[in-house]
Amino acid sequence: MPADCPWRCAGGEFEGRVVYTFDKLATQLYGCVNALSIPAVGVAGVSTINIINREYPELFKHLMRERSELLLQMTHIFHSLVVV
């Protein structure tokens, strides 16, 4: 995270104030256009894999369809790691 990030913490205490909502932070500051989040819940806790890119929405959807089998495999592997 950048040093000037409004969410940084010092000594476990919240420091600063939230200036951006997540969508504004992602789109305006980092240029993210599309995102896919794969959540998993298990004994180890809650985790997520995030796939984020700057491609046009049509291209992103095409890539998701083209790689759907790989995404499904990643989801199963990720879930098995978190659940164990």
Secondary structure, DSSP 8 states (H G I E B T S, - for coil): --TT-TT-EETTEE-S---S-HHHIIIIIT---EEEEEEEEETTEEEEEEEEE-S-HHHHHHHHHHTHHHHHHHHHHHHHHHH-
